Amino acid sequence: MGIVAAVLAMPMGIVLAYLLIEVINYRSFGWSIQFILPWMEFAMAGGLAILTAFLAAVYPAWHLSRTRPVITLRGE
């Protein structure tokens, strides 16, 4: 899920940034700024998102692997 989120969020972020800079700012305020894509920051943000999603999945999986299913099902 983290990889899918990173893959979908980055292009949407680029499109939204372009629209805000080139369309909204120009029409609302009459000015614009240079549109630059810092690829190194994109790579680091994607890697951080994937790492965070992985770590968020590891702890619950580790915690569940230490419990006995019989005791857990008996409590339900």
N, CA, C, O and CB atoms as a CASP TS submission, in Angstrom:
PFRMAT TS
TARGET T0000
AUTHOR 0000-0000-0000
METHOD Language model
MODEL 1
PARENT N/A
ATOM      1  N   MET     1       0.815  -1.183   0.000  1.00  0.00           N
ATOM      2  CA  MET     1       0.000   0.000   0.000  1.00  0.00           C
ATOM      3  C   MET     1       0.863   1.253   0.000  1.00  0.00           C
ATOM      4  O   MET     1       0.501   2.263  -0.603  1.00  0.00           O
ATOM      5  CB  MET     1      -0.930  -0.005   1.190  1.00  0.00           C
ATOM      6  N   GLY     2       1.984   1.187   0.664  1.00  0.00           N
ATOM      7  CA  GLY     2       2.880   2.346   0.688  1.00  0.00           C
ATOM      8  C   GLY     2       3.464   2.648  -0.674  1.00  0.00           C
ATOM      9  O   GLY     2       3.612   3.812  -1.046  1.00  0.00           O
ATOM     10  N   ILE     3       3.797   1.608  -1.419  1.00  0.00           N
ATOM     11  CA  ILE     3       4.341   1.808  -2.767  1.00  0.00           C
ATOM     12  C   ILE     3       3.272   2.390  -3.679  1.00  0.00           C
ATOM     13  O   ILE     3       3.549   3.302  -4.458  1.00  0.00           O
ATOM     14  CB  ILE     3       4.878   0.478  -3.350  1.00  0.00           C
ATOM     15  N   VAL     4       2.056   1.873  -3.588  1.00  0.00           N
ATOM     16  CA  VAL     4       0.962   2.399  -4.412  1.00  0.00           C
ATOM     17  C   VAL     4       0.684   3.848  -4.058  1.00  0.00           C
ATOM     18  O   VAL     4       0.477   4.674  -4.948  1.00  0.00           O
ATOM     19  CB  VAL     4      -0.314   1.555  -4.232  1.00  0.00           C
ATOM     20  N   ALA     5       0.677   4.168  -2.771  1.00  0.00           N
ATOM     21  CA  ALA     5       0.447   5.546  -2.345  1.00  0.00           C
ATOM     22  C   ALA     5       1.540   6.479  -2.863  1.00  0.00           C
ATOM     23  O   ALA     5       1.245   7.583  -3.321  1.00  0.00           O
ATOM     24  CB  ALA     5       0.373   5.621  -0.820  1.00  0.00           C
ATOM     25  N   ALA     6       2.789   6.047  -2.793  1.00  0.00           N
ATOM     26  CA  ALA     6       3.890   6.878  -3.279  1.00  0.00           C
ATOM     27  C   ALA     6       3.811   7.069  -4.792  1.00  0.00           C
ATOM     28  O   ALA     6       4.047   8.165  -5.299  1.00  0.00           O
ATOM     29  CB  ALA     6       5.238   6.253  -2.898  1.00  0.00           C
ATOM     30  N   VAL     7       3.475   5.991  -5.508  1.00  0.00           N
ATOM     31  CA  VAL     7       3.398   6.069  -6.973  1.00  0.00           C
ATOM     32  C   VAL     7       2.235   6.956  -7.418  1.00  0.00           C
ATOM     33  O   VAL     7       2.352   7.674  -8.411  1.00  0.00           O
ATOM     34  CB  VAL     7       3.248   4.661  -7.579  1.00  0.00           C
ATOM     35  N   LEU     8       1.131   6.913  -6.704  1.00  0.00           N
ATOM     36  CA  LEU     8      -0.017   7.741  -7.076  1.00  0.00           C
ATOM     37  C   LEU     8       0.111   9.182  -6.584  1.00  0.00           C
ATOM     38  O   LEU     8      -0.347  10.105  -7.258  1.00  0.00           O
ATOM     39  CB  LEU     8      -1.286   7.132  -6.528  1.00  0.00           C
ATOM     40  N   ALA     9       0.719   9.382  -5.433  1.00  0.00           N
ATOM     41  CA  ALA     9       0.785  10.718  -4.843  1.00  0.00           C
ATOM     42  C   ALA     9       1.773  11.621  -5.564  1.00  0.00           C
ATOM     43  O   ALA     9       1.519  12.819  -5.692  1.00  0.00           O
ATOM     44  CB  ALA     9       1.160  10.621  -3.384  1.00  0.00           C
ATOM     45  N   MET    10       2.880  11.089  -6.034  1.00  0.00           N
ATOM     46  CA  MET    10       3.887  11.949  -6.664  1.00  0.00           C
ATOM     47  C   MET    10       3.401  12.595  -7.954  1.00  0.00           C
ATOM     48  O   MET    10       3.556  13.808  -8.099  1.00  0.00           O
ATOM     49  CB  MET    10       5.131  11.153  -6.947  1.00  0.00           C
ATOM     50  N   PRO    11       2.820  11.858  -8.902  1.00  0.00           N
ATOM     51  CA  PRO    11       2.312  12.540 -10.104  1.00  0.00           C
ATOM     52  C   PRO    11       1.179  13.517  -9.782  1.00  0.00           C
ATOM     53  O   PRO    11       1.080  14.578 -10.398  1.00  0.00           O
ATOM     54  CB  PRO    11       1.824  11.511 -11.122  1.00  0.00           C
ATOM     55  N   MET    12       0.333  13.166  -8.828  1.00  0.00           N
ATOM     56  CA  MET    12      -0.747  14.080  -8.455  1.00  0.00           C
ATOM     57  C   MET    12      -0.197  15.344  -7.813  1.00  0.00           C
ATOM     58  O   MET    12      -0.735  16.430  -8.029  1.00  0.00           O
ATOM     59  CB  MET    12      -1.726  13.391  -7.501  1.00  0.00           C
ATOM     60  N   GLY    13       0.845  15.223  -7.042  1.00  0.00           N
ATOM     61  CA  GLY    13       1.491  16.391  -6.448  1.00  0.00           C
ATOM     62  C   GLY    13       2.112  17.292  -7.488  1.00  0.00           C
ATOM     63  O   GLY    13       2.045  18.516  -7.377  1.00  0.00           O
ATOM     64  N   ILE    14       2.722  16.690  -8.504  1.00  0.00           N
ATOM     65  CA  ILE    14       3.321  17.480  -9.585  1.00  0.00           C
ATOM     66  C   ILE    14       2.241  18.233 -10.348  1.00  0.00           C
ATOM     67  O   ILE    14       2.400  19.418 -10.641  1.00  0.00           O
ATOM     68  CB  ILE    14       4.122  16.575 -10.547  1.00  0.00           C
ATOM     69  N   VAL    15       1.146  17.556 -10.671  1.00  0.00           N
ATOM     70  CA  VAL    15       0.049  18.197 -11.401  1.00  0.00           C
ATOM     71  C   VAL    15      -0.557  19.327 -10.579  1.00  0.00           C
ATOM     72  O   VAL    15      -0.814  20.411 -11.103  1.00  0.00           O
ATOM     73  CB  VAL    15      -1.035  17.167 -11.763  1.00  0.00           C
ATOM     74  N   LEU    16      -0.784  19.078  -9.299  1.00  0.00           N
ATOM     75  CA  LEU    16      -1.365  20.105  -8.438  1.00  0.00           C
ATOM     76  C   LEU    16      -0.426  21.300  -8.300  1.00  0.00           C
ATOM     77  O   LEU    16      -0.881  22.443  -8.346  1.00  0.00           O
ATOM     78  CB  LEU    16      -1.687  19.524  -7.058  1.00  0.00           C
ATOM     79  N   ALA    17       0.862  21.062  -8.132  1.00  0.00           N
ATOM     80  CA  ALA    17       1.822  22.161  -8.037  1.00  0.00           C
ATOM     81  C   ALA    17       1.852  22.975  -9.322  1.00  0.00           C
ATOM     82  O   ALA    17       1.898  24.204  -9.283  1.00  0.00           O
ATOM     83  CB  ALA    17       3.220  21.624  -7.724  1.00  0.00           C
ATOM     84  N   TYR    18       1.824  22.291 -10.458  1.00  0.00           N
ATOM     85  CA  TYR    18       1.824  23.005 -11.736  1.00  0.00           C
ATOM     86  C   TYR    18       0.576  23.867 -11.878  1.00  0.00           C
ATOM     87  O   TYR    18       0.662  25.023 -12.293  1.00  0.00           O
ATOM     88  CB  TYR    18       1.916  22.017 -12.904  1.00  0.00           C
ATOM     89  N   LEU    19      -0.585  23.309 -11.536  1.00  0.00           N
ATOM     90  CA  LEU    19      -1.824  24.083 -11.631  1.00  0.00           C
ATOM     91  C   LEU    19      -1.814  25.276 -10.699  1.00  0.00           C
ATOM     92  O   LEU    19      -2.251  26.361 -11.082  1.00  0.00           O
ATOM     93  CB  LEU    19      -3.019  23.204 -11.324  1.00  0.00           C
ATOM     94  N   LEU    20      -1.329  25.100  -9.496  1.00  0.00           N
ATOM     95  CA  LEU    20      -1.281  26.210  -8.556  1.00  0.00           C
ATOM     96  C   LEU    20      -0.329  27.306  -9.014  1.00  0.00           C
ATOM     97  O   LEU    20      -0.638  28.492  -8.896  1.00  0.00           O
ATOM     98  CB  LEU    20      -0.872  25.714  -7.190  1.00  0.00           C
ATOM     99  N   ILE    21       0.823  26.910  -9.534  1.00  0.00           N
ATOM    100  CA  ILE    21       1.827  27.898  -9.936  1.00  0.00           C
ATOM    101  C   ILE    21       1.452  28.589 -11.237  1.00  0.00           C
ATOM    102  O   ILE    21       1.453  29.818 -11.310  1.00  0.00           O
ATOM    103  CB  ILE    21       3.187  27.237 -10.081  1.00  0.00           C
ATOM    104  N   GLU    22       1.137  27.819 -12.250  1.00  0.00           N
ATOM    105  CA  GLU    22       0.946  28.382 -13.585  1.00  0.00           C
ATOM    106  C   GLU    22      -0.460  28.917 -13.840  1.00  0.00           C
ATOM    107  O   GLU    22      -0.628  29.830 -14.649  1.00  0.00           O
ATOM    108  CB  GLU    22       1.265  27.346 -14.607  1.00  0.00           C
ATOM    109  N   VAL    23      -1.462  28.375 -13.176  1.00  0.00           N
ATOM    110  CA  VAL    23      -2.840  28.784 -13.471  1.00  0.00           C
ATOM    111  C   VAL    23      -3.400  29.665 -12.365  1.00  0.00           C
ATOM    112  O   VAL    23      -3.775  30.811 -12.617  1.00  0.00           O
ATOM    113  CB  VAL    23      -3.735  27.555 -13.660  1.00  0.00           C
ATOM    114  N   ILE    24      -3.460  29.147 -11.153  1.00  0.00           N
ATOM    115  CA  ILE    24      -4.112  29.856 -10.057  1.00  0.00           C
ATOM    116  C   ILE    24      -3.362  31.139  -9.702  1.00  0.00           C
ATOM    117  O   ILE    24      -3.971  32.206  -9.626  1.00  0.00           O
ATOM    118  CB  ILE    24      -4.216  28.951  -8.828  1.00  0.00           C
ATOM    119  N   ASN    25      -2.061  31.049  -9.488  1.00  0.00           N
ATOM    120  CA  ASN    25      -1.295  32.252  -9.143  1.00  0.00           C
ATOM    121  C   ASN    25      -1.365  33.295 -10.250  1.00  0.00           C
ATOM    122  O   ASN    25      -1.518  34.485  -9.974  1.00  0.00           O
ATOM    123  CB  ASN    25       0.164  31.890  -8.863  1.00  0.00           C
ATOM    124  N   TYR    26      -1.256  32.862 -11.481  1.00  0.00           N
ATOM    125  CA  TYR    26      -1.256  33.819 -12.596  1.00  0.00           C
ATOM    126  C   TYR    26      -2.616  34.500 -12.737  1.00  0.00           C
ATOM    127  O   TYR    26      -2.678  35.714 -12.928  1.00  0.00           O
ATOM    128  CB  TYR    26      -0.885  33.112 -13.911  1.00  0.00           C
ATOM    129  N   ARG    27      -3.691  33.745 -12.647  1.00  0.00           N
ATOM    130  CA  ARG    27      -5.030  34.334 -12.802  1.00  0.00           C
ATOM    131  C   ARG    27      -5.450  35.143 -11.581  1.00  0.00           C
ATOM    132  O   ARG    27      -6.102  36.177 -11.725  1.00  0.00           O
ATOM    133  CB  ARG    27      -6.055  33.240 -13.064  1.00  0.00           C
ATOM    134  N   SER    28      -5.096  34.701 -10.405  1.00  0.00           N
ATOM    135  CA  SER    28      -5.529  35.390  -9.190  1.00  0.00           C
ATOM    136  C   SER    28      -4.676  36.600  -8.860  1.00  0.00           C
ATOM    137  O   SER    28      -5.195  37.634  -8.441  1.00  0.00           O
ATOM    138  CB  SER    28      -5.511  34.441  -8.031  1.00  0.00           C
ATOM    139  N   PHE    29      -3.384  36.476  -9.045  1.00  0.00           N
ATOM    140  CA  PHE    29      -2.483  37.530  -8.602  1.00  0.00           C
ATOM    141  C   PHE    29      -1.712  38.201  -9.736  1.00  0.00           C
ATOM    142  O   PHE    29      -1.109  39.255  -9.533  1.00  0.00           O
ATOM    143  CB  PHE    29      -1.518  36.971  -7.617  1.00  0.00           C
ATOM    144  N   GLY    30      -1.725  37.611 -10.911  1.00  0.00           N
ATOM    145  CA  GLY    30      -1.028  38.194 -12.048  1.00  0.00           C
ATOM    146  C   GLY    30       0.458  37.903 -12.094  1.00  0.00           C
ATOM    147  O   GLY    30       1.184  38.557 -12.843  1.00  0.00           O
ATOM    148  N   TRP    31       0.922  36.960 -11.330  1.00  0.00           N
ATOM    149  CA  TRP    31       2.338  36.611 -11.347  1.00  0.00           C
ATOM    150  C   TRP    31       2.492  35.100 -11.240  1.00  0.00           C
ATOM    151  O   TRP    31       1.545  34.387 -10.909  1.00  0.00           O
ATOM    152  CB  TRP    31       3.096  37.319 -10.200  1.00  0.00           C
ATOM    153  N   SER    32       3.683  34.632 -11.522  1.00  0.00           N
ATOM    154  CA  SER    32       3.994  33.218 -11.441  1.00  0.00           C
ATOM    155  C   SER    32       5.433  33.059 -10.997  1.00  0.00           C
ATOM    156  O   SER    32       6.213  34.011 -11.037  1.00  0.00           O
ATOM    157  CB  SER    32       3.750  32.512 -12.793  1.00  0.00           C
ATOM    158  N   ILE    33       5.784  31.860 -10.577  1.00  0.00           N
ATOM    159  CA  ILE    33       7.159  31.552 -10.211  1.00  0.00           C
ATOM    160  C   ILE    33       7.641  30.417 -11.084  1.00  0.00           C
ATOM    161  O   ILE    33       6.854  29.759 -11.765  1.00  0.00           O
ATOM    162  CB  ILE    33       7.282  31.189  -8.707  1.00  0.00           C
ATOM    163  N   GLN    34       8.925  30.197 -11.058  1.00  0.00           N
ATOM    164  CA  GLN    34       9.506  29.147 -11.892  1.00  0.00           C
ATOM    165  C   GLN    34       9.109  27.774 -11.360  1.00  0.00           C
ATOM    166  O   GLN    34       9.162  27.526 -10.156  1.00  0.00           O
ATOM    167  CB  GLN    34      11.043  29.280 -11.946  1.00  0.00           C
ATOM    168  N   PHE    35       8.713  26.893 -12.262  1.00  0.00           N
ATOM    169  CA  PHE    35       8.314  25.526 -11.901  1.00  0.00           C
ATOM    170  C   PHE    35       9.517  24.616 -12.047  1.00  0.00           C
ATOM    171  O   PHE    35       9.974  24.358 -13.160  1.00  0.00           O
ATOM    172  CB  PHE    35       7.130  25.023 -12.786  1.00  0.00           C
ATOM    173  N   ILE    36      10.035  24.126 -10.922  1.00  0.00           N
ATOM    174  CA  ILE    36      11.219  23.264 -10.904  1.00  0.00           C
ATOM    175  C   ILE    36      10.855  21.956 -10.205  1.00  0.00           C
ATOM    176  O   ILE    36      10.204  21.960  -9.160  1.00  0.00           O
ATOM    177  CB  ILE    36      12.426  23.967 -10.187  1.00  0.00           C
ATOM    178  N   LEU    37      11.278  20.850 -10.789  1.00  0.00           N
ATOM    179  CA  LEU    37      11.063  19.541 -10.173  1.00  0.00           C
ATOM    180  C   LEU    37      12.378  19.026  -9.579  1.00  0.00           C
ATOM    181  O   LEU    37      13.265  18.600 -10.319  1.00  0.00           O
ATOM    182  CB  LEU    37      10.497  18.530 -11.211  1.00  0.00           C
ATOM    183  N   PRO    38      12.508  19.061  -8.259  1.00  0.00           N
ATOM    184  CA  PRO    38      13.728  18.550  -7.613  1.00  0.00           C
ATOM    185  C   PRO    38      13.667  17.024  -7.481  1.00  0.00           C
ATOM    186  O   PRO    38      13.103  16.505  -6.518  1.00  0.00           O
ATOM    187  CB  PRO    38      13.918  19.202  -6.213  1.00  0.00           C
ATOM    188  N   TRP    39      14.243  16.316  -8.442  1.00  0.00           N
ATOM    189  CA  TRP    39      14.113  14.863  -8.499  1.00  0.00           C
ATOM    190  C   TRP    39      14.734  14.151  -7.304  1.00  0.00           C
ATOM    191  O   TRP    39      14.255  13.091  -6.900  1.00  0.00           O
ATOM    192  CB  TRP    39      14.737  14.353  -9.756  1.00  0.00           C
ATOM    193  N   MET    40      15.777  14.710  -6.744  1.00  0.00           N
ATOM    194  CA  MET    40      16.411  14.068  -5.588  1.00  0.00           C
ATOM    195  C   MET    40      15.473  14.090  -4.382  1.00  0.00           C
ATOM    196  O   MET    40      15.390  13.110  -3.642  1.00  0.00           O
ATOM    197  CB  MET    40      17.746  14.769  -5.241  1.00  0.00           C
ATOM    198  N   GLU    41      14.771  15.197  -4.185  1.00  0.00           N
ATOM    199  CA  GLU    41      13.814  15.281  -3.086  1.00  0.00           C
ATOM    200  C   GLU    41      12.629  14.347  -3.307  1.00  0.00           C
ATOM    201  O   GLU    41      12.102  13.774  -2.354  1.00  0.00           O
ATOM    202  CB  GLU    41      13.324  16.717  -2.921  1.00  0.00           C
ATOM    203  N   PHE    42      12.204  14.192  -4.574  1.00  0.00           N
ATOM    204  CA  PHE    42      11.137  13.249  -4.888  1.00  0.00           C
ATOM    205  C   PHE    42      11.557  11.825  -4.555  1.00  0.00           C
ATOM    206  O   PHE    42      10.772  11.060  -3.994  1.00  0.00           O
ATOM    207  CB  PHE    42      10.749  13.354  -6.364  1.00  0.00           C
ATOM    208  N   ALA    43      12.778  11.469  -4.893  1.00  0.00           N
ATOM    209  CA  ALA    43      13.280  10.126  -4.606  1.00  0.00           C
ATOM    210  C   ALA    43      13.367   9.896  -3.099  1.00  0.00           C
ATOM    211  O   ALA    43      12.997   8.828  -2.611  1.00  0.00           O
ATOM    212  CB  ALA    43      14.659   9.914  -5.258  1.00  0.00           C
ATOM    213  N   MET    44      13.848  10.885  -2.367  1.00  0.00           N
ATOM    214  CA  MET    44      13.948  10.734  -0.915  1.00  0.00           C
ATOM    215  C   MET    44      12.566  10.657  -0.273  1.00  0.00           C
ATOM    216  O   MET    44      12.370   9.869   0.652  1.00  0.00           O
ATOM    217  CB  MET    44      14.743  11.896  -0.310  1.00  0.00           C
ATOM    218  N   ALA    45      11.608  11.451  -0.735  1.00  0.00           N
ATOM    219  CA  ALA    45      10.249  11.407  -0.184  1.00  0.00           C
ATOM    220  C   ALA    45       9.583  10.073  -0.487  1.00  0.00           C
ATOM    221  O   ALA    45       8.898   9.520   0.373  1.00  0.00           O
ATOM    222  CB  ALA    45       9.403  12.556  -0.747  1.00  0.00           C
ATOM    223  N   GLY    46       9.772   9.549  -1.691  1.00  0.00           N
ATOM    224  CA  GLY    46       9.215   8.246  -2.039  1.00  0.00           C
ATOM    225  C   GLY    46       9.823   7.143  -1.204  1.00  0.00           C
ATOM    226  O   GLY    46       9.110   6.273  -0.704  1.00  0.00           O
ATOM    227  N   GLY    47      11.137   7.172  -1.048  1.00  0.00           N
ATOM    228  CA  GLY    47      11.808   6.174  -0.215  1.00  0.00           C
ATOM    229  C   GLY    47      11.370   6.251   1.234  1.00  0.00           C
ATOM    230  O   GLY    47      11.184   5.222   1.883  1.00  0.00           O
ATOM    231  N   LEU    48      11.202   7.459   1.745  1.00  0.00           N
ATOM    232  CA  LEU    48      10.750   7.631   3.118  1.00  0.00           C
ATOM    233  C   LEU    48       9.316   7.132   3.293  1.00  0.00           C
ATOM    234  O   LEU    48       8.990   6.527   4.314  1.00  0.00           O
ATOM    235  CB  LEU    48      10.851   9.099   3.528  1.00  0.00           C
ATOM    236  N   ALA    49       8.467   7.382   2.307  1.00  0.00           N
ATOM    237  CA  ALA    49       7.075   6.912   2.380  1.00  0.00           C
ATOM    238  C   ALA    49       7.023   5.390   2.381  1.00  0.00           C
ATOM    239  O   ALA    49       6.265   4.794   3.147  1.00  0.00           O
ATOM    240  CB  ALA    49       6.249   7.470   1.200  1.00  0.00           C
ATOM    241  N   ILE    50       7.817   4.765   1.533  1.00  0.00           N
ATOM    242  CA  ILE    50       7.830   3.300   1.471  1.00  0.00           C
ATOM    243  C   ILE    50       8.422   2.707   2.746  1.00  0.00           C
ATOM    244  O   ILE    50       7.907   1.713   3.259  1.00  0.00           O
ATOM    245  CB  ILE    50       8.627   2.821   0.245  1.00  0.00           C
ATOM    246  N   LEU    51       9.488   3.298   3.261  1.00  0.00           N
ATOM    247  CA  LEU    51      10.096   2.828   4.507  1.00  0.00           C
ATOM    248  C   LEU    51       9.124   2.972   5.679  1.00  0.00           C
ATOM    249  O   LEU    51       9.010   2.072   6.511  1.00  0.00           O
ATOM    250  CB  LEU    51      11.393   3.604   4.797  1.00  0.00           C
ATOM    251  N   THR    52       8.436   4.090   5.738  1.00  0.00           N
ATOM    252  CA  THR    52       7.472   4.318   6.815  1.00  0.00           C
ATOM    253  C   THR    52       6.324   3.321   6.750  1.00  0.00           C
ATOM    254  O   THR    52       5.895   2.792   7.775  1.00  0.00           O
ATOM    255  CB  THR    52       6.927   5.743   6.748  1.00  0.00           C
ATOM    256  N   ALA    53       5.829   3.066   5.551  1.00  0.00           N
ATOM    257  CA  ALA    53       4.748   2.083   5.396  1.00  0.00           C
ATOM    258  C   ALA    53       5.229   0.688   5.805  1.00  0.00           C
ATOM    259  O   ALA    53       4.484  -0.069   6.427  1.00  0.00           O
ATOM    260  CB  ALA    53       4.234   2.064   3.934  1.00  0.00           C
ATOM    261  N   PHE    54       6.458   0.355   5.459  1.00  0.00           N
ATOM    262  CA  PHE    54       7.015  -0.943   5.841  1.00  0.00           C
ATOM    263  C   PHE    54       7.131  -1.066   7.356  1.00  0.00           C
ATOM    264  O   PHE    54       6.756  -2.086   7.934  1.00  0.00           O
ATOM    265  CB  PHE    54       8.387  -1.147   5.192  1.00  0.00           C
ATOM    266  N   LEU    55       7.652  -0.021   7.992  1.00  0.00           N
ATOM    267  CA  LEU    55       7.794  -0.065   9.444  1.00  0.00           C
ATOM    268  C   LEU    55       6.438  -0.079  10.145  1.00  0.00           C
ATOM    269  O   LEU    55       6.295  -0.701  11.198  1.00  0.00           O
ATOM    270  CB  LEU    55       8.614   1.121   9.924  1.00  0.00           C
ATOM    271  N   ALA    56       5.452   0.594   9.579  1.00  0.00           N
ATOM    272  CA  ALA    56       4.109   0.584  10.162  1.00  0.00           C
ATOM    273  C   ALA    56       3.470  -0.792  10.042  1.00  0.00           C
ATOM    274  O   ALA    56       2.589  -1.125  10.835  1.00  0.00           O
ATOM    275  CB  ALA    56       3.224   1.634   9.484  1.00  0.00           C
ATOM    276  N   ALA    57       3.880  -1.584   9.093  1.00  0.00           N
ATOM    277  CA  ALA    57       3.328  -2.935   8.932  1.00  0.00           C
ATOM    278  C   ALA    57       4.110  -3.970   9.732  1.00  0.00           C
ATOM    279  O   ALA    57       3.550  -4.998  10.114  1.00  0.00           O
ATOM    280  CB  ALA    57       3.319  -3.327   7.459  1.00  0.00           C
ATOM    281  N   VAL    58       5.379  -3.725   9.990  1.00  0.00           N
ATOM    282  CA  VAL    58       6.211  -4.716  10.673  1.00  0.00           C
ATOM    283  C   VAL    58       5.821  -4.870  12.139  1.00  0.00           C
ATOM    284  O   VAL    58       5.738  -5.997  12.628  1.00  0.00           O
ATOM    285  CB  VAL    58       7.680  -4.330  10.568  1.00  0.00           C
ATOM    286  N   TYR    59       5.579  -3.777  12.851  1.00  0.00           N
ATOM    287  CA  TYR    59       5.283  -3.885  14.280  1.00  0.00           C
ATOM    288  C   TYR    59       4.010  -4.684  14.560  1.00  0.00           C
ATOM    289  O   TYR    59       4.053  -5.595  15.387  1.00  0.00           O
ATOM    290  CB  TYR    59       5.155  -2.502  14.883  1.00  0.00           C
ATOM    291  N   PRO    60       2.878  -4.390  13.911  1.00  0.00           N
ATOM    292  CA  PRO    60       1.698  -5.226  14.177  1.00  0.00           C
ATOM    293  C   PRO    60       1.905  -6.692  13.789  1.00  0.00           C
ATOM    294  O   PRO    60       1.417  -7.587  14.479  1.00  0.00           O
ATOM    295  CB  PRO    60       0.498  -4.673  13.429  1.00  0.00           C
ATOM    296  N   ALA    61       2.623  -6.945  12.694  1.00  0.00           N
ATOM    297  CA  ALA    61       2.882  -8.322  12.289  1.00  0.00           C
ATOM    298  C   ALA    61       3.763  -9.027  13.318  1.00  0.00           C
ATOM    299  O   ALA    61       3.524 -10.189  13.648  1.00  0.00           O
ATOM    300  CB  ALA    61       3.544  -8.359  10.903  1.00  0.00           C
ATOM    301  N   TRP    62       4.771  -8.336  13.819  1.00  0.00           N
ATOM    302  CA  TRP    62       5.645  -8.916  14.836  1.00  0.00           C
ATOM    303  C   TRP    62       4.859  -9.184  16.117  1.00  0.00           C
ATOM    304  O   TRP    62       5.017 -10.229  16.748  1.00  0.00           O
ATOM    305  CB  TRP    62       6.840  -7.982  15.124  1.00  0.00           C
ATOM    306  N   HIS    63       4.010  -8.226  16.492  1.00  0.00           N
ATOM    307  CA  HIS    63       3.213  -8.387  17.710  1.00  0.00           C
ATOM    308  C   HIS    63       2.254  -9.567  17.582  1.00  0.00           C
ATOM    309  O   HIS    63       2.102 -10.342  18.526  1.00  0.00           O
ATOM    310  CB  HIS    63       2.428  -7.100  18.013  1.00  0.00           C
ATOM    311  N   LEU    64       1.612  -9.713  16.440  1.00  0.00           N
ATOM    312  CA  LEU    64       0.692 -10.833  16.237  1.00  0.00           C
ATOM    313  C   LEU    64       1.420 -12.173  16.145  1.00  0.00           C
ATOM    314  O   LEU    64       0.863 -13.205  16.518  1.00  0.00           O
ATOM    315  CB  LEU    64      -0.125 -10.609  14.976  1.00  0.00           C
ATOM    316  N   SER    65       2.652 -12.166  15.656  1.00  0.00           N
ATOM    317  CA  SER    65       3.390 -13.425  15.560  1.00  0.00           C
ATOM    318  C   SER    65       3.782 -13.956  16.933  1.00  0.00           C
ATOM    319  O   SER    65       4.063 -15.146  17.074  1.00  0.00           O
ATOM    320  CB  SER    65       4.635 -13.240  14.703  1.00  0.00           C
ATOM    321  N   ARG    66       3.806 -13.102  17.937  1.00  0.00           N
ATOM    322  CA  ARG    66       4.182 -13.523  19.280  1.00  0.00           C
ATOM    323  C   ARG    66       2.985 -14.007  20.098  1.00  0.00           C
ATOM    324  O   ARG    66       3.172 -14.579  21.172  1.00  0.00           O
ATOM    325  CB  ARG    66       4.865 -12.384  20.000  1.00  0.00           C
ATOM    326  N   THR    67       1.768 -13.789  19.615  1.00  0.00           N
ATOM    327  CA  THR    67       0.590 -14.250  20.358  1.00  0.00           C
ATOM    328  C   THR    67       0.185 -15.644  19.882  1.00  0.00           C
ATOM    329  O   THR    67       0.451 -16.034  18.745  1.00  0.00           O
ATOM    330  CB  THR    67      -0.590 -13.256  20.191  1.00  0.00           C
ATOM    331  N   ARG    68      -0.448 -16.360  20.756  1.00  0.00           N
ATOM    332  CA  ARG    68      -0.925 -17.688  20.399  1.00  0.00           C
ATOM    333  C   ARG    68      -2.338 -17.558  19.858  1.00  0.00           C
ATOM    334  O   ARG    68      -3.181 -16.932  20.501  1.00  0.00           O
ATOM    335  CB  ARG    68      -0.879 -18.656  21.619  1.00  0.00           C
ATOM    336  N   PRO    69      -2.621 -18.129  18.694  1.00  0.00           N
ATOM    337  CA  PRO    69      -3.948 -17.994  18.097  1.00  0.00           C
ATOM    338  C   PRO    69      -5.064 -18.568  18.964  1.00  0.00           C
ATOM    339  O   PRO    69      -6.178 -18.043  18.963  1.00  0.00           O
ATOM    340  CB  PRO    69      -3.967 -18.667  16.758  1.00  0.00           C
ATOM    341  N   VAL    70      -4.780 -19.638  19.703  1.00  0.00           N
ATOM    342  CA  VAL    70      -5.811 -20.263  20.532  1.00  0.00           C
ATOM    343  C   VAL    70      -6.285 -19.280  21.609  1.00  0.00           C
ATOM    344  O   VAL    70      -7.485 -19.155  21.856  1.00  0.00           O
ATOM    345  CB  VAL    70      -5.272 -21.567  21.185  1.00  0.00           C
ATOM    346  N   ILE    71      -5.352 -18.596  22.235  1.00  0.00           N
ATOM    347  CA  ILE    71      -5.706 -17.650  23.300  1.00  0.00           C
ATOM    348  C   ILE    71      -6.459 -16.453  22.707  1.00  0.00           C
ATOM    349  O   ILE    71      -7.424 -15.972  23.302  1.00  0.00           O
ATOM    350  CB  ILE    71      -4.430 -17.171  24.058  1.00  0.00           C
ATOM    351  N   THR    72      -6.034 -15.986  21.573  1.00  0.00           N
ATOM    352  CA  THR    72      -6.678 -14.854  20.933  1.00  0.00           C
ATOM    353  C   THR    72      -8.100 -15.210  20.507  1.00  0.00           C
ATOM    354  O   THR    72      -9.023 -14.425  20.724  1.00  0.00           O
ATOM    355  CB  THR    72      -5.861 -14.388  19.729  1.00  0.00           C
ATOM    356  N   LEU    73      -8.286 -16.375  19.907  1.00  0.00           N
ATOM    357  CA  LEU    73      -9.616 -16.776  19.482  1.00  0.00           C
ATOM    358  C   LEU    73     -10.529 -17.101  20.669  1.00  0.00           C
ATOM    359  O   LEU    73     -11.739 -16.888  20.587  1.00  0.00           O
ATOM    360  CB  LEU    73      -9.521 -17.973  18.561  1.00  0.00           C
ATOM    361  N   ARG    74      -9.987 -17.598  21.732  1.00  0.00           N
ATOM    362  CA  ARG    74     -10.777 -17.895  22.911  1.00  0.00           C
ATOM    363  C   ARG    74     -11.317 -16.612  23.545  1.00  0.00           C
ATOM    364  O   ARG    74     -12.406 -16.613  24.120  1.00  0.00           O
ATOM    365  CB  ARG    74      -9.942 -18.678  23.923  1.00  0.00           C
ATOM    366  N   GLY    75     -10.563 -15.528  23.440  1.00  0.00           N
ATOM    367  CA  GLY    75     -10.989 -14.244  24.012  1.00  0.00           C
ATOM    368  C   GLY    75     -12.111 -13.612  23.227  1.00  0.00           C
ATOM    369  O   GLY    75     -12.807 -12.744  23.753  1.00  0.00           O
ATOM    370  N   GLU    76     -12.313 -14.014  21.993  1.00  0.00           N
ATOM    371  CA  GLU    76     -13.390 -13.444  21.187  1.00  0.00           C
ATOM    372  C   GLU    76     -14.635 -14.186  21.517  1.00  0.00           C
ATOM    373  O   GLU    76     -15.695 -13.892  20.963  1.00  0.00           O
ATOM    374  CB  GLU    76     -13.090 -13.512  19.671  1.00  0.00           C
TER
END
